[in-house]
């Protein structure tokens, strides 16, 4: 029992907390918004163009993948992106699938290009089966409103097989599943 307490106490020593001025010290208790299929044919709107964008804006800035017509091209890598929306039409899930395994550094750059420039890292944890990161952004909170009032975005990297391999990331998933500051999802 004592070892568990020590692990819980020191298990997050490497976590990097965002500035206190950015959000309250109490983690959000809100649950993730409902996820739906993204509609086609919506007009573009002002605001974010990547993760958190209105689907019409997202589609105006991304070509469809020729091999997978319901998906989009990544842009910087060979592969495809699948998106899901909130019930209000904002992109709240991205699954980026490089054709070839991407090194972790490249995967981080790809993910970070999709979050607003004011994003700040909350945590970055490597687990046996995946790597989990969380960022917060005022711009994301402003754009998504009630869908993401604390402006968080969770990023998960996975490799093929049962073990996470930083040399070969095959899935970059961005979503709103975890509450701000919590690393609760299974890999």
BADOTOR-124511 format. One record per residue: residue number from 1; residue in one letter; x, z, y of N, C-alpha, C, O, CB in turn. Coordinates in steps of 0.2 Angstrom, whole numbers, plus 2048, in hexadecimal, padded with zeros to 3 digits. Last residue first. Glycine has a CB too. Layout:
N
k:r:neast:nup:nnorth:caeast:caup:canorth:ceast:cup:cnorth:oeast:oup:onorth:cbeast:cbup:cbnorth
NUM:A:X:Z:Y:X:Z:Y:X:Z:Y:X:Z:Y:X:Z:Y $
...
REM end
This chain:
187
k:r:neast:nup:nnorth:caeast:caup:canorth:ceast:cup:cnorth:oeast:oup:onorth:cbeast:cbup:cbnorth
187:X:7E9:78C:80D:7EC:786:80D:7EA:782:807:7EC:77C:805:7F4:786:80D $
186:X:7DC:795:815:7E0:794:80F:7E3:78D:810:7E0:788:813:7DC:795:809 $
185:X:7DD:79C:826:7DA:797:821:7DF:797:81B:7E5:798:81C:7DA:790:825 $
184:X:7E1:7A5:82F:7DD:7A8:82A:7DB:7A2:824:7D9:7A4:81F:7D6:7AA:82C $
183:X:7E8:7AB:83B:7EB:7A6:836:7E7:7A8:830:7EA:7AB:82B:7F3:7A7:836 $
182:X:7E2:7AD:84C:7E2:7AF:845:7E4:7A9:840:7E3:7A3:842:7DB:7B1:843 $
181:X:7E2:7A9:859:7E7:7AE:857:7E7:7B0:84F:7EC:7B3:84D:7E7:7B4:85B $
180:X:7D2:7A5:85A:7D8:7A6:85E:7DC:7AB:85B:7DA:7B1:85B:7D6:7A7:865 $
179:X:7CC:7A1:849:7CB:7A4:850:7D2:7A4:853:7D7:7A4:850:7C8:7AB:84F $
178:X:7CD:791:841:7CF:798:842:7CE:79A:849:7CE:797:84E:7D7:798:841 $
177:X:7C8:783:843:7C6:788:83E:7C7:78F:83F:7C3:793:83E:7C8:786:838 $
176:X:7C9:778:84B:7C7:77E:84E:7C5:783:849:7C1:788:84B:7C2:77D:853 $
175:X:7D6:76C:847:7CF:76E:847:7CF:775:84B:7D3:777:84E:7CD:76F:840 $
174:X:7E1:760:840:7DF:764:846:7D8:766:846:7D4:761:845:7E2:760:84C $
173:X:7EC:75D:833:7E5:75E:835:7E5:762:83B:7E8:768:83B:7E2:761:82F $
172:X:7F6:752:82C:7F6:756:832:7EF:756:834:7EB:752:836:7FA:752:838 $
171:X:7FD:74E:81D:7F7:74F:820:7F8:754:826:7FB:759:826:7F2:752:81C $
170:X:80A:74D:819:806:747:817:7FF:748:81A:7FB:743:81A:805:747:80F $
169:X:81B:750:81C:814:752:81E:80F:74C:81D:811:747:820:814:755:825 $
168:X:829:752:816:824:74D:814:81D:750:816:81A:752:811:825:74B:80D $
167:X:832:75C:819:834:756:819:82F:750:818:830:74A:81A:83A:755:814 $
166:X:82B:768:816:82C:766:81D:82F:75F:81E:82F:75D:824:830:76B:821 $
165:X:81F:76A:80B:826:767:80B:827:765:812:824:760:815:827:761:806 $
164:X:815:776:802:817:773:809:81E:770:809:822:774:807:815:778:80F $
163:X:80F:772:7F2:814:776:7F6:815:772:7FD:815:76C:7FD:81B:777:7F3 $
162:X:807:76B:7EA:805:772:7EB:80A:775:7F0:808:77B:7F2:805:775:7E5 $
161:X:805:75A:7F0:807:75F:7EB:804:766:7ED:801:766:7F2:80E:75F:7E9 $
160:X:80A:754:800:807:753:7F9:809:758:7F4:80E:75B:7F5:80A:74C:7F6 $
159:X:808:760:80D:80C:75B:80A:808:759:803:803:75D:802:813:75D:808 $
158:X:801:764:81D:801:765:816:805:75F:813:806:759:816:7FA:765:813 $
157:X:7FE:76D:82C:802:768:828:802:769:821:803:76F:81F:809:768:82B $
156:X:7F2:771:838:7F4:772:831:7F8:76C:82E:7F6:766:82F:7EE:774:82C $
155:X:7ED:778:847:7F1:772:844:7F3:774:83D:7F7:77A:83C:7F6:770:848 $
154:X:7E0:77C:851:7E4:77E:84C:7E7:778:849:7E4:772:848:7E0:782:846 $
153:X:7DD:780:862:7DD:77B:85D:7E2:77D:858:7E8:77F:859:7E0:774:860 $
152:X:7D3:789:86E:7D8:789:869:7D8:782:865:7D2:77F:864:7D7:78F:864 $
151:X:7CB:78D:879:7D0:787:87A:7D5:787:874:7DB:785:875:7D3:787:880 $
150:X:7C1:796:879:7C8:798:87A:7CD:793:87A:7D3:794:87B:7C9:79E:875 $
149:X:7B5:78E:877:7B6:792:87D:7BD:794:87F:7BF:795:884:7B1:797:87E $
148:X:7B1:782:86F:7B7:785:86F:7B9:789:875:7BD:787:879:7BD:77F:86D $
147:X:7A3:77F:872:7A6:77D:86B:7AD:781:86A:7AF:782:864:7A7:776:86A $
146:X:7A1:782:87F:79E:787:87A:7A1:785:873:7A2:78A:86E:797:787:879 $
145:X:7AE:778:884:7A9:77D:886:7A7:782:881:7AC:785:87E:7A2:77A:889 $
144:X:7B6:76D:884:7B2:76F:87E:7AD:774:87F:7A8:775:87B:7B6:771:878 $
143:X:7BD:76D:890:7BA:767:88D:7B5:769:888:7AF:766:888:7BF:762:88A $
142:X:7C2:77A:892:7BE:777:897:7BA:771:894:7B4:771:895:7C2:775:89D $
141:X:7CA:77B:886:7C5:780:887:7C0:77D:88C:7B9:77D:88B:7C7:787:889 $
140:X:7D3:771:889:7CF:770:883:7C9:775:884:7C4:773:882:7D3:772:87D $
139:X:7D9:777:895:7D6:770:895:7D1:76F:88F:7CC:76D:890:7DB:76A:895 $
138:X:7DF:782:890:7DA:783:894:7D6:77C:895:7D0:77C:895:7DC:785:89B $
137:X:7E4:784:87F:7E4:780:885:7DE:781:889:7D8:781:887:7E5:778:883 $
136:X:7EE:789:871:7E8:78A:876:7EA:786:87C:7EF:784:87E:7E7:792:878 $
135:X:7F2:786:860:7F4:786:867:7ED:787:86B:7E8:787:868:7F6:77E:869 $
134:X:7F9:78A:850:7F4:78B:855:7F6:78A:85C:7FB:78D:85E:7EF:791:854 $
133:X:7FE:785:840:800:786:847:7F9:787:84B:7F4:784:849:804:780:84A $
132:X:804:786:830:7FE:787:834:801:788:83B:805:78D:83C:7F9:78C:832 $
131:X:809:77D:822:80B:780:828:805:780:82D:802:77B:82D:811:77C:82B $
130:X:806:780:810:805:77D:816:809:780:81C:80C:786:81B:7FE:77C:818 $
129:X:80A:788:805:806:781:804:805:77D:80A:803:778:80A:800:782:800 $
128:X:811:793:809:813:78F:803:810:788:803:813:784:800:812:793:7FD $
127:X:812:792:81B:80F:795:815:812:791:80F:815:78B:810:807:795:815 $
126:X:817:795:82B:818:791:825:816:795:81F:818:79A:81E:820:78E:825 $
125:X:810:796:83B:811:799:835:812:794:82F:80E:78F:82E:80C:79E:833 $
124:X:80E:798:84B:811:793:847:813:796:840:819:799:840:817:78E:84A $
123:X:803:79C:859:807:79D:853:809:797:84F:807:792:850:804:7A2:84E $
122:X:801:797:866:7FF:79D:864:803:7A0:85E:806:7A5:85E:7F7:79E:863 $
121:X:808:78C:872:808:78E:86B:806:795:86A:808:79A:86E:80F:78D:868 $
120:X:7FD:784:87E:802:789:87D:802:78B:875:7FC:78C:873:802:78F:882 $
119:X:7F9:775:887:7F9:779:881:7FF:77E:880:805:77C:882:7F9:774:87B $
118:X:7F9:76D:892:7F9:774:893:7F9:778:88D:7F9:77E:88E:7F4:776:898 $
117:X:7F7:760:88C:7FD:762:88E:7FE:769:890:804:76C:890:800:75D:894 $
116:X:7EB:760:87E:7ED:760:885:7F4:762:887:7F7:767:883:7E8:763:889 $
115:X:7F1:758:86F:7EE:75D:872:7F0:75D:879:7F5:75A:87B:7F0:764:86F $
114:X:7F7:74D:869:7F0:74D:86A:7ED:753:86D:7E7:753:86E:7ED:74C:863 $
113:X:804:74F:869:802:74A:86E:7FB:74A:86E:7F8:747:873:805:743:86C $
112:X:805:759:85F:805:75B:866:804:756:86B:801:757:871:80C:75E:868 $
111:X:805:751:854:800:755:855:7FF:757:85C:7FA:757:85F:800:75C:851 $
110:X:811:74A:855:80B:746:855:805:74B:856:801:749:85A:80A:743:84D $
109:X:81A:755:855:81A:751:85B:813:74D:85B:810:74C:860:820:74C:85B $
108:X:818:75A:848:817:75E:84E:816:75A:854:811:75B:858:81C:763:84F $
107:X:81D:74F:841:816:751:840:814:755:846:80E:754:848:815:754:839 $
106:X:82A:74F:844:827:749:846:81F:74B:846:81B:749:84A:828:743:842 $
105:X:82E:75B:83E:82F:75A:845:82B:755:848:828:755:84D:836:759:846 $
104:X:82B:758:830:827:75D:834:828:75C:83B:823:75D:83F:829:764:832 $
103:X:82A:747:82C:82E:74D:82C:82A:752:831:827:74F:836:835:74C:82F $
102:X:81D:73F:822:820:740:829:824:747:829:822:74C:827:81B:740:82E $
101:X:81B:734:815:81C:73B:817:820:73C:81E:825:738:81F:820:73F:812 $
100:X:811:726:81A:818:729:817:818:730:819:816:732:81E:81E:725:819 $
99:X:805:726:820:806:722:81A:80C:725:816:80C:726:810:807:71B:81B $
98:X:7FE:734:827:803:72F:827:804:72C:820:803:730:81B:80A:732:829 $
97:X:7EF:739:82C:7F2:738:826:7F8:732:826:7F6:72C:826:7ED:736:821 $
96:X:7E7:745:835:7EC:740:836:7EF:73F:82F:7F2:744:82D:7F0:741:83C $
95:X:7D7:74A:839:7DC:74A:833:7E0:743:834:7DE:73E:833:7D8:749:82C $
94:X:7D0:753:845:7D4:74D:844:7D8:74E:83D:7DB:754:83C:7D9:74C:84A $
93:X:7C2:75A:84C:7C6:75A:846:7C9:753:846:7C6:74E:847:7C1:75B:840 $
92:X:7BB:758:858:7BD:75F:856:7C1:760:850:7C3:765:84E:7B7:764:856 $
91:X:7B5:74E:864:7BA:74E:85E:7BD:755:85D:7C1:758:862:7C0:749:85F $
90:X:7A4:750:869:7AB:751:86A:7B0:751:864:7AD:754:85F:7AC:757:86F $
89:X:796:750:867:79A:74A:867:7A1:74A:869:7A4:745:86B:797:745:86C $
88:X:78F:75B:864:78F:759:86B:793:752:86C:793:750:872:790:75E:870 $
87:X:793:75F:858:78C:75C:859:78B:75A:860:786:756:861:787:762:857 $
86:X:7A4:759:857:79F:75F:858:798:75C:858:797:755:859:7A0:763:85E $
85:X:7AB:74E:84B:7A8:750:851:7A4:756:851:7A2:758:84C:7A5:74A:855 $
84:X:7B9:748:843:7B2:74A:842:7B1:74D:849:7B5:74F:84D:7B2:750:83D $
83:X:7C4:73A:83E:7C2:73F:843:7BB:741:841:7B7:73E:83E:7C2:73C:84A $
82:X:7D3:735:837:7CC:736:836:7CA:73B:83B:7CD:740:83B:7CA:738:82E $
81:X:7E0:729:839:7DD:72F:83B:7D6:72F:83A:7D2:72A:83B:7DE:730:843 $
80:X:7EE:722:82F:7E7:722:832:7E5:729:834:7E8:72E:832:7E2:71F:82D $
79:X:7FE:719:830:7F9:71E:82D:7F2:71D:830:7F1:718:834:7FC:725:82D $
78:X:80D:719:837:809:715:833:804:71A:830:807:71F:82C:80D:711:82E $
77:X:80E:721:848:80F:720:841:80B:71C:83D:805:71A:840:80F:727:83D $
76:X:808:720:854:80F:720:854:812:720:84D:818:720:84C:811:727:857 $
75:X:7FA:71C:851:7FE:719:857:805:71A:856:809:715:857:7FC:71D:85D $
74:X:7F0:71D:847:7F4:723:84A:7F7:721:851:7F7:725:856:7F9:726:845 $
73:X:7E0:716:847:7E7:715:846:7EB:71B:84A:7E8:71E:84E:7EA:70F:849 $
72:X:7D1:71D:83F:7D5:71A:845:7DC:71A:843:7DF:71D:83F:7D4:71E:84B $
71:X:7C4:719:833:7C9:71D:836:7CD:719:83C:7CB:714:83D:7CE:71F:831 $
70:X:7BB:710:82E:7B8:716:832:7BD:71B:835:7BC:71F:838:7B4:71A:82D $
69:X:7C3:706:829:7C0:705:82F:7BC:70B:832:7BB:70B:838:7BA:700:82E $
68:X:7D2:706:822:7CD:70B:822:7C8:70A:828:7CA:70E:82D:7D0:712:821 $
67:X:7D9:6FA:826:7D8:6FC:81F:7D3:701:81E:7CF:701:819:7DE:6FE:81B $
66:X:7D9:6FB:834:7D7:6F5:831:7D5:6F6:829:7D0:6F4:827:7DC:6F0:831 $
65:X:7D3:708:83E:7D8:706:839:7D5:700:835:7D0:701:833:7DA:70C:834 $
64:X:7CF:705:84F:7CD:707:848:7D3:705:843:7D6:700:845:7C6:704:846 $
63:X:7D8:70B:85D:7D5:706:859:7D4:709:852:7D7:70D:850:7DA:700:859 $
62:X:7D4:716:86A:7D6:716:864:7D4:710:860:7CE:70F:85F:7D5:71C:860 $
61:X:7CD:718:876:7D4:718:877:7D7:717:870:7DD:718:86F:7D6:71F:879 $
60:X:7BF:718:873:7C2:713:878:7C9:712:879:7CC:70D:87B:7BF:715:87F $
59:X:7BE:723:86B:7BE:71C:868:7C0:716:86D:7C3:711:86B:7B6:71A:866 $
58:X:7BF:72D:875:7C4:72D:86F:7C4:725:86C:7C9:722:86C:7C2:731:869 $
57:X:7B4:72B:87C:7BB:72A:87F:7C0:729:87A:7C4:725:87B:7BC:730:884 $
56:X:7AA:72D:873:7AA:727:876:7B1:725:879:7B4:720:879:7A5:726:87B $
55:X:7AD:73B:870:7AE:735:86B:7AE:72E:86E:7B2:72A:86C:7A9:735:865 $
54:X:7B6:744:87B:7AF:742:879:7B1:73C:875:7B5:738:876:7AB:740:87F $
53:X:7C4:74D:874:7C1:748:879:7BA:747:876:7B8:748:871:7C5:742:878 $
52:X:7CA:756:86C:7C6:759:871:7C2:754:875:7BE:756:879:7CA:75E:875 $
51:X:7D9:74C:86B:7D5:752:868:7D1:755:86D:7D3:757:873:7DA:757:864 $
50:X:7D8:741:878:7DA:742:871:7D6:748:86E:7D0:747:86F:7E2:744:871 $
49:X:7D4:740:885:7D3:73A:882:7D5:73B:87A:7D5:736:876:7D8:735:885 $
48:X:7CA:74B:891:7CF:74A:88C:7CE:743:888:7C9:741:887:7CF:750:887 $
47:X:7C1:742:89E:7C3:748:89A:7C9:746:896:7CC:741:896:7BE:74B:897 $
46:X:7B3:737:89F:7B9:73A:8A2:7BB:740:89E:7B7:743:89B:7B9:73C:8AA $
45:X:7AD:72D:891:7AC:732:897:7B3:734:899:7B8:733:896:7A8:738:894 $
44:X:7A7:71F:88A:7AC:723:88B:7AA:727:891:7A6:726:895:7B3:71F:88D $
43:X:798:71E:880:79C:71C:886:7A2:721:887:7A1:727:885:798:71B:88C $
42:X:796:71B:86E:795:71F:874:79A:71D:87A:79F:71B:878:796:727:872 $
41:X:798:714:862:795:711:868:793:715:86E:78F:713:872:78F:70E:865 $
40:X:796:720:855:799:71B:858:795:718:85E:78F:71A:85F:799:715:852 $
39:X:798:732:852:794:72C:853:798:727:856:79D:728:859:78E:72E:858 $
38:X:7A0:73B:845:7A0:739:84C:79C:733:84D:79C:72E:849:7A7:738:84E $
37:X:798:747:83B:79B:741:83B:79B:73E:843:796:740:846:797:73C:837 $
36:X:79B:758:840:797:753:83E:79B:74C:83E:7A0:74C:841:791:752:843 $
35:X:79C:76A:83F:7A0:764:83F:79B:75E:83D:798:75F:838:7A6:764:83B $
34:X:799:778:84A:797:773:844:79A:76D:845:79B:76A:84B:78F:772:844 $
33:X:7A7:782:850:7A0:77E:851:79F:77A:84B:7A3:778:846:7A1:779:857 $
32:X:7AC:791:84A:7AE:78A:84B:7A7:787:84C:7A2:788:848:7B2:787:845 $
31:X:7A7:7A1:852:7A8:79D:84C:7A9:795:84E:7A7:793:853:7A3:79D:847 $
30:X:7AF:7AD:85C:7AA:7A7:85B:7AC:7A4:855:7B2:7A3:853:7AA:7A3:861 $
29:X:7B7:7B7:85F:7B3:7B8:859:7AE:7B2:858:7AA:7B2:853:7AF:7BE:85A $
28:X:7C8:7B6:865:7C1:7B3:865:7BD:7B5:85F:7C1:7B5:859:7C1:7AC:866 $
27:X:7D2:7C4:868:7D1:7BE:865:7C9:7BC:865:7C5:7C0:865:7D3:7BE:85E $
26:X:7D6:7CC:877:7D1:7CC:871:7D0:7C5:86E:7CE:7C1:872:7CB:7D0:873 $
25:X:7DC:7C9:883:7E0:7CB:87D:7DC:7CC:877:7DF:7CC:871:7E3:7D2:87F $
24:X:7D7:7B9:88A:7D7:7C1:889:7DB:7C3:883:7DC:7BF:87F:7CF:7C3:889 $
23:X:7E3:7AD:890:7DD:7AF:88C:7DD:7B7:88C:7E2:7BA:88D:7DD:7AC:885 $
22:X:7ED:7AC:899:7EA:7A6:897:7E3:7A8:893:7DE:7A4:894:7EE:7A2:892 $
21:X:7F4:7B7:89C:7F0:7B4:8A2:7EB:7AE:89F:7E6:7AD:8A2:7F4:7B2:8A8 $
20:X:7FC:7B9:892:7F6:7BD:892:7F2:7BA:897:7EC:7BB:897:7F8:7C4:894 $
19:X:803:7AA:889:803:7AF:88F:7FC:7B2:890:7F7:7B0:88E:804:7AB:895 $
18:X:803:7AB:877:802:7A8:87E:802:7AD:883:801:7B3:882:7FC:7A3:87E $
17:X:80F:7B1:86C:809:7B2:86F:809:7AE:876:80E:7AE:879:808:7BA:870 $
16:X:816:7AC:85D:817:7AC:865:810:7AC:868:80C:7A8:867:81B:7A5:867 $
15:X:81C:7B5:84F:816:7B2:853:818:7B1:85A:81B:7B6:85D:810:7B5:851 $
14:X:825:7BB:848:827:7B5:84B:822:7B2:84F:823:7AC:852:82A:7B0:845 $
13:X:81E:7C6:843:824:7C8:848:826:7C1:84B:828:7C1:851:82A:7CB:845 $
12:X:814:7C8:83A:813:7C3:83F:819:7C4:845:817:7C2:84B:80C:7C3:842 $
11:X:817:7D2:831:816:7CB:82F:816:7C6:834:817:7C0:833:810:7CB:82B $
10:X:818:7DF:835:81D:7DB:837:81C:7D4:835:821:7D0:836:823:7DE:834 $
9:X:80B:7E5:831:80E:7E7:837:813:7E2:839:813:7E0:83F:811:7ED:837 $
8:X:809:7DF:824:804:7DE:829:807:7DF:830:806:7DC:835:7FE:7E2:828 $
7:X:815:7E5:81E:814:7DD:81E:80F:7DC:824:810:7D7:828:812:7DA:818 $
6:X:811:7F2:81F:817:7F0:822:817:7E8:823:819:7E6:828:81E:7F2:81E $
5:X:806:7F2:817:805:7F4:81E:80B:7F2:822:80B:7F0:827:805:7FC:81E $
4:X:80B:7EF:80B:806:7EB:80E:806:7EC:815:805:7E7:819:7FF:7EB:80A $
3:X:813:7FA:808:816:7F3:809:812:7EE:80D:813:7EB:811:819:7F0:802 $
2:X:80A:804:806:80E:804:80C:811:7FD:80D:812:7FC:813:814:80A:80B $
1:X:804:800:7FA:800:800:800:804:800:806:803:7FD:80B:7FB:806:800 $
REM end
